[in-house]
Amino acid sequence: MILSILIRAFGTVIMLQQLMAEQQEEFISNTLLKKIQELKNEKEQLARNYEQEEEFLTNDLSRKLFQVNMSLHNSILLQLFDFKVWQVAKKVS
């Protein structure tokens, strides 16, 4: 009789341990899935930020290149104008 009570109690303990192990597995699994989702979201946000920064830098560099080209163009035109004025002045004198 005591043996059967002990066997039933031991069976109950084993069953409770199995339930606890399953709950722990489920908790760990859910925690990992949540962390994976957070990392995935962070990765997507970083990719969007990178793309925006890349677009900003490309636009900024294009604008600066245009300004340099315009400055160079204006400088060449001014030098050409000065040269023509000098040629005319030379012919006049």
DSSP file (Angstrom, degrees, kcal/mol; ACC not computed):
  #  RESIDUE AA STRUCTURE BP1 BP2  ACC     N-H-->O    O-->H-N    N-H-->O    O-->H-N    TCO  KAPPA ALPHA  PHI   PSI    X-CA   Y-CA   Z-CA
    1    1 A M     >        0   0    0      0, 0.0     4,-2.0     0, 0.0     5,-0.2   0.000 360.0 360.0 360.0 -49.0    0.0    0.0    0.0
    2    2 A I  H  >  +     0   0    0      1,-0.2     4,-2.6     2,-0.2     5,-0.2   0.881 360.0  54.8 -63.5 -37.0    2.7    2.5    0.9
    3    3 A L  H  > S+     0   0    0      1,-0.2     4,-2.6     2,-0.2    -1,-0.2   0.912 107.1  48.6 -63.9 -42.1    4.6    1.4   -2.2
    4    4 A S  H  > S+     0   0    0      2,-0.2     4,-2.4     1,-0.2    -1,-0.2   0.875 111.5  50.4 -67.3 -35.4    1.6    2.1   -4.4
    5    5 A I  H  X S+     0   0    0     -4,-2.0     4,-2.6     2,-0.2    -2,-0.2   0.922 112.1  47.5 -65.1 -43.7    1.2    5.5   -2.9
    6    6 A L  H  X S+     0   0    0     -4,-2.6     4,-2.9     2,-0.2    -2,-0.2   0.894 111.4  50.8 -63.4 -40.2    4.9    6.2   -3.4
    7    7 A I  H  X S+     0   0    0     -4,-2.6     4,-2.5     2,-0.2    -2,-0.2   0.924 112.6  46.0 -64.0 -44.2    4.7    5.0   -7.0
    8    8 A R  H  X S+     0   0    0     -4,-2.4     4,-2.3     2,-0.2    -2,-0.2   0.908 114.1  48.5 -64.9 -41.1    1.7    7.3   -7.7
    9    9 A A  H  X S+     0   0    0     -4,-2.6     4,-2.5     2,-0.2    -2,-0.2   0.912 111.8  49.2 -64.6 -42.6    3.4   10.2   -6.0
   10   10 A F  H  X S+     0   0    0     -4,-2.9     4,-2.5     2,-0.2    -2,-0.2   0.908 110.6  50.9 -63.3 -41.8    6.5    9.6   -8.0
   11   11 A G  H  X S+     0   0    0     -4,-2.5     4,-2.5     2,-0.2    -2,-0.2   0.896 110.2  49.9 -60.9 -40.9    4.4    9.4  -11.2
   12   12 A T  H  X S+     0   0    0     -4,-2.3     4,-2.6     2,-0.2    -2,-0.2   0.908 110.2  50.2 -64.9 -41.5    2.8   12.7  -10.3
   13   13 A V  H  X S+     0   0    0     -4,-2.5     4,-2.5     2,-0.2    -2,-0.2   0.922 111.4  48.4 -61.9 -44.4    6.2   14.3   -9.7
   14   14 A I  H  X S+     0   0    0     -4,-2.5     4,-2.3     2,-0.2    -2,-0.2   0.916 111.8  49.5 -62.2 -43.3    7.5   13.0  -13.1
   15   15 A M  H  X S+     0   0    0     -4,-2.5     4,-2.4     1,-0.2    -2,-0.2   0.910 111.5  48.6 -63.2 -42.7    4.3   14.4  -14.8
   16   16 A L  H  X S+     0   0    0     -4,-2.6     4,-2.6     2,-0.2    -1,-0.2   0.892 110.5  51.3 -64.6 -39.4    4.8   17.8  -13.1
   17   17 A Q  H  X S+     0   0    0     -4,-2.5     4,-2.5     2,-0.2    -2,-0.2   0.898 109.9  49.8 -64.2 -39.7    8.4   17.9  -14.1
   18   18 A Q  H  X S+     0   0    0     -4,-2.3     4,-2.4     2,-0.2    -2,-0.2   0.916 111.3  48.6 -64.7 -42.4    7.5   17.1  -17.7
   19   19 A L  H  X S+     0   0    0     -4,-2.4     4,-2.4     2,-0.2    -2,-0.2   0.911 112.4  48.4 -63.1 -41.8    4.8   19.9  -17.6
   20   20 A M  H  X S+     0   0    0     -4,-2.6     4,-2.6     2,-0.2    -2,-0.2   0.904 110.8  50.9 -64.6 -40.5    7.4   22.3  -16.2
   21   21 A A  H  X S+     0   0    0     -4,-2.5     4,-2.5     2,-0.2    -2,-0.2   0.908 110.7  49.0 -63.5 -41.7    9.9   21.3  -18.8
   22   22 A E  H  X S+     0   0    0     -4,-2.4     4,-2.5     2,-0.2    -2,-0.2   0.902 111.6  49.4 -63.7 -41.4    7.4   21.9  -21.6
   23   23 A Q  H  X S+     0   0    0     -4,-2.4     4,-2.6     2,-0.2    -2,-0.2   0.906 111.5  49.0 -64.7 -41.2    6.5   25.3  -20.1
   24   24 A Q  H  X S+     0   0    0     -4,-2.6     4,-2.8     2,-0.2     5,-0.2   0.917 111.2  49.8 -64.0 -42.8   10.1   26.2  -20.0
   25   25 A E  H  X S+     0   0    0     -4,-2.5     4,-2.9     2,-0.2    -2,-0.2   0.924 112.2  47.9 -60.7 -44.4   10.7   25.1  -23.6
   26   26 A E  H  X S+     0   0    0     -4,-2.5     4,-2.8     2,-0.2    -2,-0.2   0.907 112.3  49.2 -64.0 -41.8    7.7   27.1  -24.7
   27   27 A F  H  X S+     0   0    0     -4,-2.6     4,-2.6     2,-0.2    -2,-0.2   0.932 113.6  45.7 -62.3 -46.3    8.9   30.2  -22.7
   28   28 A I  H  X S+     0   0    0     -4,-2.8     4,-2.8     2,-0.2     5,-0.2   0.923 113.8  49.6 -63.3 -44.2   12.4   29.9  -24.2
   29   29 A S  H  X S+     0   0    0     -4,-2.9     4,-2.7    -5,-0.2    -2,-0.2   0.932 112.9  46.0 -60.7 -46.9   10.9   29.4  -27.7
   30   30 A N  H  X S+     0   0    0     -4,-2.8     4,-2.4     2,-0.2    -1,-0.2   0.896 112.7  51.0 -64.2 -39.8    8.6   32.4  -27.4
   31   31 A T  H  X S+     0   0    0     -4,-2.6     4,-2.3    -5,-0.2    -2,-0.2   0.924 112.4  46.1 -62.9 -44.8   11.5   34.5  -26.0
   32   32 A L  H  X S+     0   0    0     -4,-2.8     4,-2.8     2,-0.2    -2,-0.2   0.909 112.1  50.4 -65.5 -42.0   13.8   33.5  -28.9
   33   33 A L  H  X S+     0   0    0     -4,-2.7     4,-2.3    -5,-0.2    -1,-0.2   0.904 111.0  49.6 -62.0 -40.5   11.1   34.1  -31.5
   34   34 A K  H  X S+     0   0    0     -4,-2.4     4,-2.3     2,-0.2    -2,-0.2   0.919 112.2  47.5 -63.5 -43.3   10.4   37.6  -30.0
   35   35 A K  H  X S+     0   0    0     -4,-2.3     4,-2.6     2,-0.2    -2,-0.2   0.900 110.5  52.0 -65.2 -41.5   14.1   38.4  -30.0
   36   36 A I  H  X S+     0   0    0     -4,-2.8     4,-2.4     1,-0.2    -1,-0.2   0.917 110.6  48.5 -60.0 -43.8   14.4   37.2  -33.6
   37   37 A Q  H  X S+     0   0    0     -4,-2.3     4,-2.6     2,-0.2    -2,-0.2   0.904 110.8  50.6 -64.5 -41.4   11.5   39.4  -34.7
   38   38 A E  H  X S+     0   0    0     -4,-2.3     4,-2.5     2,-0.2    -2,-0.2   0.921 112.0  47.2 -61.7 -43.8   13.0   42.4  -32.9
   39   39 A L  H  X S+     0   0    0     -4,-2.6     4,-2.6     2,-0.2    -2,-0.2   0.884 111.0  51.8 -65.3 -38.4   16.3   41.8  -34.6
   40   40 A K  H  X S+     0   0    0     -4,-2.4     4,-2.3     2,-0.2    -2,-0.2   0.926 111.3  47.1 -63.3 -44.4   14.6   41.5  -38.0
   41   41 A N  H  X S+     0   0    0     -4,-2.6     4,-2.3     2,-0.2    -2,-0.2   0.909 112.4  49.8 -63.0 -41.6   12.8   44.8  -37.4
   42   42 A E  H  X S+     0   0    0     -4,-2.5     4,-2.6     2,-0.2    -2,-0.2   0.906 109.9  51.1 -63.8 -41.4   16.0   46.4  -36.4
   43   43 A K  H  X S+     0   0    0     -4,-2.6     4,-2.2     2,-0.2    -2,-0.2   0.914 110.5  48.7 -61.8 -43.2   17.7   45.1  -39.5
   44   44 A E  H  X S+     0   0    0     -4,-2.3     4,-2.2     2,-0.2    -2,-0.2   0.897 111.8  49.2 -64.3 -40.5   15.0   46.4  -41.7
   45   45 A Q  H  X S+     0   0    0     -4,-2.3     4,-2.7     2,-0.2    -2,-0.2   0.906 110.4  50.5 -65.7 -41.4   15.1   49.9  -40.0
   46   46 A L  H  X S+     0   0    0     -4,-2.6     4,-2.7     2,-0.2    -2,-0.2   0.892 109.7  51.1 -62.6 -39.1   18.9   49.9  -40.4
   47   47 A A  H  X S+     0   0    0     -4,-2.2     4,-2.4     2,-0.2    -2,-0.2   0.912 111.4  47.4 -64.7 -42.1   18.5   49.1  -44.1
   48   48 A R  H  X S+     0   0    0     -4,-2.2     4,-2.4     2,-0.2    -2,-0.2   0.922 113.1  48.5 -64.5 -43.1   16.0   51.9  -44.6
   49   49 A N  H  X S+     0   0    0     -4,-2.7     4,-2.6     2,-0.2    -2,-0.2   0.909 111.6  50.0 -62.0 -42.5   18.3   54.4  -42.7
   50   50 A Y  H  X S+     0   0    0     -4,-2.7     4,-2.7     1,-0.2    -1,-0.2   0.924 110.8  49.3 -61.5 -45.1   21.2   53.3  -44.8
   51   51 A E  H  X S+     0   0    0     -4,-2.4     4,-2.3     1,-0.2    -2,-0.2   0.903 112.3  47.7 -62.8 -42.1   19.2   53.8  -48.0
   52   52 A Q  H  X S+     0   0    0     -4,-2.4     4,-2.6     2,-0.2    -1,-0.2   0.914 113.3  47.8 -64.8 -42.9   18.1   57.3  -46.9
   53   53 A E  H  X S+     0   0    0     -4,-2.6     4,-2.7     2,-0.2    -2,-0.2   0.902 111.5  50.6 -65.2 -41.0   21.6   58.3  -45.9
   54   54 A E  H  X S+     0   0    0     -4,-2.7     4,-2.5     2,-0.2    -1,-0.2   0.916 111.7  47.6 -62.4 -43.7   23.0   57.0  -49.2
   55   55 A E  H  X S+     0   0    0     -4,-2.3     4,-2.6     2,-0.2    -2,-0.2   0.909 112.1  50.2 -64.0 -42.8   20.3   59.0  -51.2
   56   56 A F  H  X S+     0   0    0     -4,-2.6     4,-2.7     2,-0.2    -2,-0.2   0.938 112.7  46.2 -60.7 -47.0   21.1   62.1  -49.1
   57   57 A L  H  X S+     0   0    0     -4,-2.7     4,-2.9     2,-0.2     5,-0.2   0.898 112.1  51.0 -64.6 -40.5   24.8   61.8  -49.7
   58   58 A T  H  X S+     0   0    0     -4,-2.5     4,-2.4    -5,-0.2    -1,-0.2   0.936 113.2  45.0 -61.7 -46.4   24.3   61.1  -53.5
   59   59 A N  H  X S+     0   0    0     -4,-2.6     4,-2.4     2,-0.2    -2,-0.2   0.905 113.9  49.8 -64.0 -41.4   22.1   64.2  -53.8
   60   60 A D  H  X S+     0   0    0     -4,-2.7     4,-2.4    -5,-0.2    -2,-0.2   0.925 112.5  46.5 -64.3 -44.9   24.5   66.3  -51.8
   61   61 A L  H  X S+     0   0    0     -4,-2.9     4,-2.7     2,-0.2    -1,-0.2   0.890 111.6  51.9 -65.5 -38.6   27.5   65.2  -53.8
   62   62 A S  H  X S+     0   0    0     -4,-2.4     4,-2.4    -5,-0.2    -2,-0.2   0.917 110.7  48.2 -62.3 -43.1   25.6   65.8  -57.1
   63   63 A R  H  X S+     0   0    0     -4,-2.4     4,-2.2     2,-0.2    -2,-0.2   0.919 113.2  47.1 -63.8 -44.1   24.6   69.3  -55.9
   64   64 A K  H  X S+     0   0    0     -4,-2.4     4,-2.5     2,-0.2    -2,-0.2   0.898 111.4  51.1 -66.1 -40.0   28.2   70.1  -55.0
   65   65 A L  H  X S+     0   0    0     -4,-2.7     4,-2.7     2,-0.2    -1,-0.2   0.908 109.7  50.6 -62.9 -41.6   29.6   68.7  -58.2
   66   66 A F  H  X S+     0   0    0     -4,-2.4     4,-2.6     2,-0.2    -2,-0.2   0.915 110.3  49.8 -61.2 -43.1   27.1   70.9  -60.1
   67   67 A Q  H  X S+     0   0    0     -4,-2.2     4,-2.5     2,-0.2    -2,-0.2   0.907 111.4  48.5 -63.3 -41.7   28.2   73.9  -58.2
   68   68 A V  H  X S+     0   0    0     -4,-2.5     4,-2.7     2,-0.2    -2,-0.2   0.923 112.2  49.0 -64.1 -43.8   31.9   73.1  -58.9
   69   69 A N  H  X S+     0   0    0     -4,-2.7     4,-2.7     2,-0.2    -2,-0.2   0.911 112.5  47.7 -62.2 -42.4   31.1   72.7  -62.6
   70   70 A M  H  X S+     0   0    0     -4,-2.6     4,-2.8     2,-0.2    -2,-0.2   0.909 112.4  49.5 -65.5 -41.3   29.2   76.0  -62.7
   71   71 A S  H  X S+     0   0    0     -4,-2.5     4,-2.3     2,-0.2    -2,-0.2   0.920 113.2  46.4 -62.9 -44.3   32.0   77.8  -60.9
   72   72 A L  H  X S+     0   0    0     -4,-2.7     4,-2.6     2,-0.2    -2,-0.2   0.925 112.8  49.8 -63.7 -45.0   34.6   76.3  -63.3
   73   73 A H  H  X S+     0   0    0     -4,-2.7     4,-2.6     1,-0.2    -2,-0.2   0.929 112.4  47.2 -59.3 -47.2   32.4   77.2  -66.3
   74   74 A N  H  X S+     0   0    0     -4,-2.8     4,-2.5     1,-0.2    -1,-0.2   0.884 111.2  51.9 -63.8 -38.3   32.0   80.8  -65.0
   75   75 A S  H  X S+     0   0    0     -4,-2.3     4,-2.4     2,-0.2    -2,-0.2   0.915 110.6  47.5 -64.2 -43.7   35.7   81.1  -64.3
   76   76 A I  H  X S+     0   0    0     -4,-2.6     4,-2.6     2,-0.2    -2,-0.2   0.926 112.6  49.3 -63.8 -44.7   36.5   79.9  -67.9
   77   77 A L  H  X S+     0   0    0     -4,-2.6     4,-2.7     1,-0.2    -2,-0.2   0.909 111.3  49.6 -61.1 -41.8   34.0   82.4  -69.4
   78   78 A L  H  X S+     0   0    0     -4,-2.5     4,-2.7     2,-0.2    -1,-0.2   0.909 111.7  48.0 -64.2 -42.4   35.4   85.2  -67.3
   79   79 A Q  H  X S+     0   0    0     -4,-2.4     4,-2.4     2,-0.2    -2,-0.2   0.899 112.4  49.5 -64.9 -40.2   38.9   84.4  -68.4
   80   80 A L  H  X S+     0   0    0     -4,-2.6     4,-2.5     2,-0.2    -2,-0.2   0.920 111.7  48.8 -63.5 -43.6   37.8   84.2  -72.0
   81   81 A F  H  X S+     0   0    0     -4,-2.7     4,-2.7     2,-0.2    -2,-0.2   0.933 111.8  48.9 -60.9 -46.4   36.0   87.5  -71.7
   82   82 A D  H  X S+     0   0    0     -4,-2.7     4,-2.4     1,-0.2    -2,-0.2   0.892 111.1  50.8 -60.5 -40.1   39.1   89.1  -70.1
   83   83 A F  H  X S+     0   0    0     -4,-2.4     4,-2.5     2,-0.2    -1,-0.2   0.921 110.9  47.8 -64.7 -43.6   41.3   87.7  -72.9
   84   84 A K  H  X S+     0   0    0     -4,-2.5     4,-2.6     2,-0.2     5,-0.2   0.908 112.0  49.9 -63.9 -41.8   38.9   89.1  -75.5
   85   85 A V  H  X S+     0   0    0     -4,-2.7     4,-2.8     1,-0.2    -1,-0.2   0.915 111.1  49.6 -61.6 -42.2   38.9   92.5  -73.8
   86   86 A W  H  X S+     0   0    0     -4,-2.4     4,-2.3     2,-0.2    -2,-0.2   0.903 110.5  50.5 -63.2 -41.5   42.7   92.4  -73.6
   87   87 A Q  H  X S+     0   0    0     -4,-2.5     4,-2.1     2,-0.2    -2,-0.2   0.919 112.8  45.8 -62.7 -43.7   42.9   91.6  -77.4
   88   88 A V  H  X S+     0   0    0     -4,-2.6     4,-2.2     1,-0.2    -2,-0.2   0.921 113.1  49.7 -65.2 -43.2   40.6   94.5  -78.2
   89   89 A A  H  X S+     0   0    0     -4,-2.8     4,-1.9     1,-0.2    -1,-0.2   0.881 110.0  51.7 -64.1 -36.6   42.5   96.8  -76.0
   90   90 A K  H  < S+     0   0    0     -4,-2.3    -1,-0.2     2,-0.2    -2,-0.2   0.890 110.6  47.5 -66.6 -40.7   45.8   95.7  -77.6
   91   91 A K  H  < S+     0   0    0     -4,-2.1    -2,-0.2     1,-0.2    -1,-0.2   0.874 111.6  51.3 -68.3 -37.2   44.4   96.4  -81.1
   92   92 A V  H  <        0   0    0     -4,-2.2    -2,-0.2     1,-0.2    -1,-0.2   0.872 360.0 360.0 -68.8 -37.4   43.1   99.8  -80.1
   93   93 A S     <        0   0    0     -4,-1.9    -1,-0.2    -5,-0.2    -2,-0.2   0.499 360.0 360.0 -86.9 360.0   46.4  100.9  -78.6
